[in-house]
Amino acid sequence: MKGLSLPIFVDTSAWYALLDKTDSDHASAVKFKESLTHSLVTTNYVADEIINSLRYSYEKRDPQEPKFISIEMKVYTVLY
């Protein structure tokens, strides 16, 4: 499999650290992502968890502020 670049599966906590600038692991997650040559993949279930986690986190910080979450990611459903 020489030369084959397989995608890396990313779960909720890693996406969260990457997307939330207030997360304690944000800087290291960004640095790690920038060092990768592989594409990142996840499932639609993880994407749903991320959106809900970010929405909850933003609502806790300022319940009166309207929240708009825009996340661009390729989402792959894992079939068993």
ABEGO torsion letter per residue (X at the ends): XBGBBBBBBBBAAAAAAAABAABAAAAAAAAAAAABABBBBBBAAAAAAAAAAAAAAAAAABAABBBBBBBBBBBBBBBX
